Amino acid sequence: NNSDYNIDLSLWVLKDENDDNIFTIPSKTIILPDQYIVFCKDTVKFIENFPNVEFYYGDLGFGFSGGSDLIRLFDSSGALADTVRYDDDYPWPVTPDGNGPTLELKNPSLDNSQSSNWSPSQGYGTPGTVNSIFIENE
């Protein structure tokens, strides 16, 4: 949440490019300013790898491809709140491919549809905190 306000994510919906893959965010889910929430396919595996992450939800029942995919976030009224279609082919960063670095947005205020605003993470990403490749607004 890069705003100055709490955002109520109750009953918002996360989907990939398959309309049958639906994850509904639980009621009473509030994201505070400068807070991060991680959505994961398998919470057991996620906790094994990132035991210090505090705010996460799963088990999604589906995952996001290491190649290309579409991520969509719908608000509780069903309106599309945000979307990104990413790829692992140029002009997108090619090293995030499911077996190493993750794909990170350089700054949450940037247009996430532009491949130039994304970069490979340092290491395996920084779930639950600011991205490892974060840049200040210019």
N, C-alpha and C positions, 0 to 999 in steps of 0.2 A: 504494500500500500504506500505509494509515493505521495499521497495527499496528506493534508493536515487534519483529516476527519476519520472517525471510525466508519467502516463500511460493513454493513450487514450482508453477508453472503448466503444467508439462510435460503435454502431451496434453489440456489443458482445451479446451473447445469453445465458440466464439462463434457465435451464430445471430441472425438477425433473425426477423420473424414468419413467414417462409417456411422450413419445415423442411428444404427442399432446399438452402438457403444455409448452408453449414457451413464454418467455418474452424477447423482444429485448430492449437492453439499448439504450436510445435516443442518437442521434447525438450530438456531442460537449460535451460529458461527459468525463471529465478529472479528474482522481484521483491523488492528489498530494502526495508527500512522507509523510508518517505517517498520512494520512487521511483515514477515514472510510466512507463507503457508506452502507446504510442499504436498503435492498430490502424487501418490505412488501406486504402482501396479500391485506390489507385494510388500505389505508393511513389515513382515518378518525379515525379509531380505534387506529392506531399507534400514531397519533398526540395527541389523548386524553390521552394516557398512557405515552408518551414520548415527551412532548411539546418542549423540549430544543434541540432535535436532529435536526441538520441543514441539513445534506445531506442524503436524502432518496428518493427512487423511488418505485412506485407502480402504480396502483393496478395490481398485478401480474396476477390475474385471476385464480390463484391456490395457494396453501399453501404447506408447508413442514410438514409432519406428525410428531406428537408428539411421535410416536412409532419408526418406521424405515422408511428410505427413501433414495433416491439417489439424490444428488445435482451435477449438471454438469454445467460448465462454458465453453463456446466456444468463441474463438476470432472471429473477424470480417471476417476471411477467412473460418470459419467453423471448424477450428482445435480445438480439446479438449485442453483447457488451464489448467483446474483443475477439480477434481472430488472427492467426498467423499460419501461413503455409511455408514450411521450411524444407530444405533439401540438403544433401551432402555432396552435391555437384556444383562446380563453379557456376555462378559467381558467389555462391554460399561457401563458407569455410568448409574444407573437405575433411579435416581430421576428426571432427565429431561424427563418428560413424557407428556408435553403439559399443565400442570396445576401448574407450579411453576418455579423452576430454569430452565434456558436454558442450552444448551450444548455448552461449550466454549473450543476452542483450547487453550492449555496452552501457546503456542508461535507460531506465524505464520511461523517460519522457521522449525517447526517440521513436520514430516510426518503425514498428516491428515488422512491417512488410518489406522493408529494404534490407537486402542481404548485407550491405556495407555496414549496417548497424549491429551486426552480430559478430562474434569472435569465438574461437575455441577457448574453453576454460583452462586455467592452470590446474594441472592434476585432474581430479575427477569432479570438479565443480565445488560449489560451496552452498549446498542446500541449507535453507533456513537462515542464510545471511546474505549480505550484499555480494553481488557477483565478483569473482576474482579478477575480472578484467574491467571493472567499473571505471568509467571516465566521467568527470564533471561536465556539466553543460558548458558549451563554448559560447 
